[in-house]
Amino acid sequence: MNKELAKQTGLILIVDDTPANLDVLSETLSAVGYDVAIATTGERALKQLERKSPDLILQQFPKL
């Protein structure tokens, strides 16, 4: 990761059913300063939203 990047702030909710994707995204975003919440299903994502509204939601799209 480029050390010259400015630290970021905000909460990002990642919704994905693949643990490897969650790991890579959450580690990368955390490394630059974002708070990260994860959910492995839509139902869990909705429960996360009840607790706190994120600034951004990243969601995996279903395979076609």
MMTF fields as JSON, N, C-alpha, C and O atoms, coordinates in Angstrom:
{
  "mmtfVersion": "1.0.0",
  "mmtfProducer": "UNKNOWN",
  "numBonds": 255,
  "numAtoms": 256,
  "numGroups": 64,
  "numChains": 1,
  "numModels": 1,
  "chainsPerModel": [1],
  "groupsPerChain": [64],
  "chainIdList": ["A"],
  "bondAtomList": [4, 2, 8, 6, 12, 10, 16, 14, 20, 18, 24, 22, 28, 26, 32, 30, 36, 34, 40, 38, 44, 42, 48, 46, 52, 50, 56, 54, 60, 58, 64, 62, 68, 66, 72, 70, 76, 74, 80, 78, 84, 82, 88, 86, 92, 90, 96, 94, 100, 98, 104, 102, 108, 106, 112, 110, 116, 114, 120, 118, 124, 122, 128, 126, 132, 130, 136, 134, 140, 138, 144, 142, 148, 146, 152, 150, 156, 154, 160, 158, 164, 162, 168, 166, 172, 170, 176, 174, 180, 178, 184, 182, 188, 186, 192, 190, 196, 194, 200, 198, 204, 202, 208, 206, 212, 210, 216, 214, 220, 218, 224, 222, 228, 226, 232, 230, 236, 234, 240, 238, 244, 242, 248, 246, 252, 250],
  "bondOrderList": [1, 1, 1, 1, 1, 1, 1, 1, 1, 1, 1, 1, 1, 1, 1, 1, 1, 1, 1, 1, 1, 1, 1, 1, 1, 1, 1, 1, 1, 1, 1, 1, 1, 1, 1, 1, 1, 1, 1, 1, 1, 1, 1, 1, 1, 1, 1, 1, 1, 1, 1, 1, 1, 1, 1, 1, 1, 1, 1, 1, 1, 1, 1],
  "groupList": [{"groupName": "MET", "atomNameList": ["N", "CA", "C", "O"], "elementList": ["N", "C", "C", "O"], "formalChargeList": [0, 0, 0, 0], "bondAtomList": [1, 0, 2, 1, 3, 2], "bondOrderList": [1, 1, 2], "singleLetterCode": "M", "chemCompType": "L-PEPTIDE LINKING"}, {"groupName": "ASN", "atomNameList": ["N", "CA", "C", "O"], "elementList": ["N", "C", "C", "O"], "formalChargeList": [0, 0, 0, 0], "bondAtomList": [1, 0, 2, 1, 3, 2], "bondOrderList": [1, 1, 2], "singleLetterCode": "N", "chemCompType": "L-PEPTIDE LINKING"}, {"groupName": "LYS", "atomNameList": ["N", "CA", "C", "O"], "elementList": ["N", "C", "C", "O"], "formalChargeList": [0, 0, 0, 0], "bondAtomList": [1, 0, 2, 1, 3, 2], "bondOrderList": [1, 1, 2], "singleLetterCode": "K", "chemCompType": "L-PEPTIDE LINKING"}, {"groupName": "GLU", "atomNameList": ["N", "CA", "C", "O"], "elementList": ["N", "C", "C", "O"], "formalChargeList": [0, 0, 0, 0], "bondAtomList": [1, 0, 2, 1, 3, 2], "bondOrderList": [1, 1, 2], "singleLetterCode": "E", "chemCompType": "L-PEPTIDE LINKING"}, {"groupName": "LEU", "atomNameList": ["N", "CA", "C", "O"], "elementList": ["N", "C", "C", "O"], "formalChargeList": [0, 0, 0, 0], "bondAtomList": [1, 0, 2, 1, 3, 2], "bondOrderList": [1, 1, 2], "singleLetterCode": "L", "chemCompType": "L-PEPTIDE LINKING"}, {"groupName": "ALA", "atomNameList": ["N", "CA", "C", "O"], "elementList": ["N", "C", "C", "O"], "formalChargeList": [0, 0, 0, 0], "bondAtomList": [1, 0, 2, 1, 3, 2], "bondOrderList": [1, 1, 2], "singleLetterCode": "A", "chemCompType": "L-PEPTIDE LINKING"}, {"groupName": "GLN", "atomNameList": ["N", "CA", "C", "O"], "elementList": ["N", "C", "C", "O"], "formalChargeList": [0, 0, 0, 0], "bondAtomList": [1, 0, 2, 1, 3, 2], "bondOrderList": [1, 1, 2], "singleLetterCode": "Q", "chemCompType": "L-PEPTIDE LINKING"}, {"groupName": "THR", "atomNameList": ["N", "CA", "C", "O"], "elementList": ["N", "C", "C", "O"], "formalChargeList": [0, 0, 0, 0], "bondAtomList": [1, 0, 2, 1, 3, 2], "bondOrderList": [1, 1, 2], "singleLetterCode": "T", "chemCompType": "L-PEPTIDE LINKING"}, {"groupName": "GLY", "atomNameList": ["N", "CA", "C", "O"], "elementList": ["N", "C", "C", "O"], "formalChargeList": [0, 0, 0, 0], "bondAtomList": [1, 0, 2, 1, 3, 2], "bondOrderList": [1, 1, 2], "singleLetterCode": "G", "chemCompType": "PEPTIDE LINKING"}, {"groupName": "ILE", "atomNameList": ["N", "CA", "C", "O"], "elementList": ["N", "C", "C", "O"], "formalChargeList": [0, 0, 0, 0], "bondAtomList": [1, 0, 2, 1, 3, 2], "bondOrderList": [1, 1, 2], "singleLetterCode": "I", "chemCompType": "L-PEPTIDE LINKING"}, {"groupName": "VAL", "atomNameList": ["N", "CA", "C", "O"], "elementList": ["N", "C", "C", "O"], "formalChargeList": [0, 0, 0, 0], "bondAtomList": [1, 0, 2, 1, 3, 2], "bondOrderList": [1, 1, 2], "singleLetterCode": "V", "chemCompType": "L-PEPTIDE LINKING"}, {"groupName": "ASP", "atomNameList": ["N", "CA", "C", "O"], "elementList": ["N", "C", "C", "O"], "formalChargeList": [0, 0, 0, 0], "bondAtomList": [1, 0, 2, 1, 3, 2], "bondOrderList": [1, 1, 2], "singleLetterCode": "D", "chemCompType": "L-PEPTIDE LINKING"}, {"groupName": "PRO", "atomNameList": ["N", "CA", "C", "O"], "elementList": ["N", "C", "C", "O"], "formalChargeList": [0, 0, 0, 0], "bondAtomList": [1, 0, 2, 1, 3, 2], "bondOrderList": [1, 1, 2], "singleLetterCode": "P", "chemCompType": "L-PEPTIDE LINKING"}, {"groupName": "SER", "atomNameList": ["N", "CA", "C", "O"], "elementList": ["N", "C", "C", "O"], "formalChargeList": [0, 0, 0, 0], "bondAtomList": [1, 0, 2, 1, 3, 2], "bondOrderList": [1, 1, 2], "singleLetterCode": "S", "chemCompType": "L-PEPTIDE LINKING"}, {"groupName": "TYR", "atomNameList": ["N", "CA", "C", "O"], "elementList": ["N", "C", "C", "O"], "formalChargeList": [0, 0, 0, 0], "bondAtomList": [1, 0, 2, 1, 3, 2], "bondOrderList": [1, 1, 2], "singleLetterCode": "Y", "chemCompType": "L-PEPTIDE LINKING"}, {"groupName": "ARG", "atomNameList": ["N", "CA", "C", "O"], "elementList": ["N", "C", "C", "O"], "formalChargeList": [0, 0, 0, 0], "bondAtomList": [1, 0, 2, 1, 3, 2], "bondOrderList": [1, 1, 2], "singleLetterCode": "R", "chemCompType": "L-PEPTIDE LINKING"}, {"groupName": "PHE", "atomNameList": ["N", "CA", "C", "O"], "elementList": ["N", "C", "C", "O"], "formalChargeList": [0, 0, 0, 0], "bondAtomList": [1, 0, 2, 1, 3, 2], "bondOrderList": [1, 1, 2], "singleLetterCode": "F", "chemCompType": "L-PEPTIDE LINKING"}],
  "groupTypeList": [0, 1, 2, 3, 4, 5, 2, 6, 7, 8, 4, 9, 4, 9, 10, 11, 11, 7, 12, 5, 1, 4, 11, 10, 4, 13, 3, 7, 4, 13, 5, 10, 8, 14, 11, 10, 5, 9, 5, 7, 7, 8, 3, 15, 5, 4, 2, 6, 4, 3, 15, 2, 13, 12, 11, 4, 9, 4, 6, 6, 16, 12, 2, 4],
  "groupIdList": [1, 2, 3, 4, 5, 6, 7, 8, 9, 10, 11, 12, 13, 14, 15, 16, 17, 18, 19, 20, 21, 22, 23, 24, 25, 26, 27, 28, 29, 30, 31, 32, 33, 34, 35, 36, 37, 38, 39, 40, 41, 42, 43, 44, 45, 46, 47, 48, 49, 50, 51, 52, 53, 54, 55, 56, 57, 58, 59, 60, 61, 62, 63, 64],
  "secStructList": [7, 7, 6, 6, 1, 7, 7, 7, 7, 1, 3, 3, 3, 3, 3, 7, 1, 7, 2, 2, 2, 2, 2, 2, 2, 2, 2, 2, 2, 2, 2, 6, 6, 7, 3, 3, 3, 3, 3, 1, 1, 2, 2, 2, 2, 2, 2, 2, 2, 2, 2, 7, 7, 7, 1, 3, 3, 3, 3, 7, 7, 7, 7, 7],
  "xCoordList": [0.842, 0.0, 0.888, 1.882, 0.549, 1.312, 1.219, 0.122, 2.355, 2.362, 2.018, 1.77, 1.995, 1.663, 0.157, -0.282, -0.637, -2.082, -2.551, -2.089, -3.468, -4.04, -4.959, -5.618, -4.996, -5.909, -7.338, -7.65, -8.188, -9.593, -10.428, -9.964, -11.634, -12.542, -13.9, -14.209, -14.701, -16.048, -16.249, -15.293, -17.512, -17.881, -18.328, -19.192, -17.734, -18.095, -18.622, -17.965, -19.812, -20.406, -20.12, -20.469, -19.478, -19.176, -20.11, -20.169, -20.842, -21.77, -21.3, -21.293, -20.907, -20.381, -20.435, -20.209, -20.728, -20.798, -19.498, -19.441, -18.467, -17.17, -16.179, -15.779, -15.785, -14.879, -13.586, -13.116, -13.012, -11.762, -11.971, -11.114, -13.098, -13.397, -13.538, -13.02, -14.239, -14.417, -13.073, -12.83, -12.206, -10.882, -10.066, -9.518, -9.989, -9.172, -9.711, -8.957, -11.002, -11.585, -11.481, -11.105, -11.81, -11.783, -10.361, -10.152, -9.387, -7.996, -7.492, -6.815, -7.823, -7.373, -7.993, -7.296, -9.288, -9.962, -9.554, -9.403, -9.379, -8.936, -7.534, -7.228, -6.695, -5.314, -5.213, -4.241, -6.205, -6.187, -7.103, -7.354, -7.601, -8.292, -9.798, -10.41, -10.418, -11.868, -12.277, -11.563, -13.429, -14.065, -14.839, -15.463, -14.804, -15.423, -16.368, -16.025, -17.559, -18.505, -18.718, -18.699, -18.92, -19.118, -20.418, -20.89, -20.978, -22.173, -22.058, -21.631, -22.447, -22.345, -23.67, -23.713, -24.746, -26.049, -26.777, -26.425, -27.787, -28.614, -29.311, -29.444, -29.756, -30.435, -29.498, -29.896, -28.278, -27.298, -26.953, -26.719, -26.922, -26.66, -27.758, -27.478, -29.005, -30.118, -30.024, -30.349, -29.583, -29.403, -28.292, -28.396, -27.236, -26.161, -26.699, -26.335, -27.563, -28.124, -28.997, -29.097, -29.633, -30.44, -29.568, -30.009, -28.334, -27.421, -26.779, -26.726, -26.295, -25.609, -25.61, -25.353, -25.897, -25.884, -24.449, -23.745, -24.017, -22.67, -22.651, -23.692, -21.45, -21.278, -21.306, -21.603, -20.991, -20.939, -21.217, -20.785, -21.944, -22.191, -21.595, -21.917, -20.721, -20.176, -20.844, -20.743, -21.525, -22.277, -21.894, -21.737, -21.745, -21.491, -22.783, -23.848, -22.678, -23.85, -23.945, -22.925, -25.159, -25.31, -24.726, -24.752, -24.209, -23.674, -24.833, -25.841, -24.68, -25.736, -25.47, -26.259],
  "yCoordList": [-1.174, 0.0, 1.238, 1.283, 2.231, 3.458, 4.24, 4.607, 4.5, 5.181, 6.653, 7.314, 7.183, 8.585, 8.817, 9.967, 7.763, 7.921, 8.552, 8.189, 9.495, 10.11, 9.108, 8.302, 9.164, 8.293, 8.705, 9.892, 7.728, 7.952, 7.729, 7.118, 8.22, 7.972, 7.604, 7.874, 6.992, 6.612, 5.131, 4.372, 4.728, 3.328, 2.729, 3.28, 1.598, 0.884, -0.484, -1.228, -0.813, -2.132, -2.969, -2.584, -4.122, -5.042, -6.236, -6.885, -6.524, -7.654, -8.634, -8.321, -9.82, -10.828, -12.181, -12.267, -13.223, -14.554, -15.347, -16.529, -14.697, -15.35, -14.796, -13.635, -15.628, -15.151, -14.521, -13.538, -15.066, -14.505, -13.07, -12.212, -12.812, -11.454, -10.506, -9.389, -10.955, -10.133, -9.811, -8.678, -10.807, -10.601, -9.565, -8.638, -9.726, -8.822, -7.396, -6.451, -7.25, -5.907, -5.252, -4.084, -5.995, -5.385, -5.023, -3.966, -5.869, -5.554, -4.34, -3.477, -4.28, -3.169, -1.847, -0.841, -1.857, -0.629, -0.201, 0.991, -1.156, -0.843, -0.241, 0.647, -0.727, -0.252, 1.227, 1.889, 1.741, 3.161, 3.987, 5.161, 3.372, 4.135, 4.031, 4.644, 3.274, 3.144, 2.187, 1.23, 2.452, 1.477, 0.554, 1.01, -0.748, -1.721, -2.618, -3.117, -2.812, -3.796, -4.81, -4.455, -6.071, -7.099, -7.847, -7.957, -8.353, -9.19, -10.232, -9.932, -11.461, -12.546, -12.839, -13.639, -12.196, -12.361, -11.021, -10.102, -10.928, -9.724, -9.496, -8.357, -10.572, -10.458, -9.876, -9.011, -10.347, -9.811, -8.361, -7.561, -8.026, -6.634, -5.723, -4.63, -6.163, -5.361, -5.169, -4.097, -6.197, -6.063, -5.064, -4.297, -5.077, -4.104, -2.68, -1.762, -2.514, -1.199, -0.682, 0.527, -1.597, -1.189, -0.584, 0.305, -1.064, -0.591, 0.743, 1.661, 0.839, 2.067, 2.151, 1.161, 3.331, 3.542, 3.748, 4.623, 2.955, 3.145, 4.317, 4.775, 4.782, 5.824, 5.238, 5.933, 3.939, 3.261, 1.784, 1.203, 1.171, -0.28, -0.883, -0.46, -1.877, -2.637, -4.002, -4.72, -4.364, -5.61, -6.422, -5.897, -7.729, -8.638, -8.824, -9.026, -8.754, -9.001, -10.495, -11.172, -11.005, -12.44, -12.761, -11.938, -13.949, -14.396, -14.672, -15.26, -14.247, -14.449, -15.664, -15.987],
  "zCoordList": [0.0, 0.0, 0.0, 0.725, -0.792, -0.888, 0.416, 0.836, 1.062, 2.354, 2.221, 3.23, 1.014, 0.811, 0.764, 0.752, 0.738, 0.712, 2.007, 3.089, 1.895, 3.087, 3.772, 3.114, 5.086, 5.831, 5.528, 5.441, 5.37, 5.068, 6.33, 7.293, 6.314, 7.423, 6.872, 5.711, 7.705, 7.316, 7.525, 7.684, 7.521, 7.714, 6.393, 5.711, 6.037, 4.815, 5.207, 5.936, 4.72, 4.922, 3.68, 2.564, 3.887, 2.786, 2.906, 3.95, 1.828, 1.808, 0.744, -0.446, 1.187, 0.262, 0.953, 2.16, 0.215, 0.819, 0.657, 0.997, 0.141, -0.035, 0.995, 0.91, 1.967, 3.024, 2.515, 3.087, 1.461, 0.926, 0.438, 0.649, -0.207, -0.667, 0.517, 0.494, 1.545, 2.744, 3.381, 3.795, 3.457, 4.067, 3.307, 3.902, 1.994, 1.181, 1.259, 1.494, 1.063, 1.081, 2.449, 2.551, 3.506, 4.839, 5.259, 5.854, 4.964, 5.306, 4.53, 5.087, 3.257, 2.419, 2.877, 3.008, 3.115, 3.527, 4.934, 5.201, 5.823, 7.186, 7.178, 7.973, 6.284, 6.215, 5.857, 6.218, 5.153, 4.802, 5.704, 5.432, 6.778, 7.803, 7.875, 8.749, 6.985, 7.048, 8.16, 8.463, 8.763, 9.634, 8.716, 7.758, 9.0, 8.115, 8.903, 9.974, 8.357, 8.878, 7.768, 6.59, 8.134, 7.115, 7.368, 8.499, 6.283, 6.346, 5.244, 4.129, 5.572, 4.588, 3.884, 2.95, 4.329, 3.683, 3.674, 4.414, 2.832, 2.807, 4.134, 4.583, 4.761, 6.05, 7.113, 7.894, 7.133, 8.097, 7.776, 8.682, 6.51, 6.128, 6.647, 7.14, 6.542, 7.05, 8.56, 9.072, 9.27, 10.723, 11.043, 12.001, 10.24, 10.421, 10.224, 10.959, 9.227, 8.929, 10.065, 10.272, 10.807, 11.953, 13.047, 13.775, 13.162, 14.202, 13.838, 14.656, 12.612, 12.198, 10.681, 9.996, 10.162, 8.719, 8.237, 8.741, 7.272, 6.734, 5.754, 5.282, 5.464, 4.459, 3.05, 2.078, 2.959, 1.669, 1.884, 2.88, 0.943, 0.977, -0.293, -1.404, -0.115, -1.24, -1.208, -0.213, -2.288, -2.32, -3.533, -4.635, -3.306, -4.426, -5.202, -4.619, -6.514, -7.346, -7.634, -7.764, -7.731, -8.055, -9.425, -10.34, -9.54, -10.833, -11.775, -11.383, -13.007, -13.998, -14.835, -15.723]
}
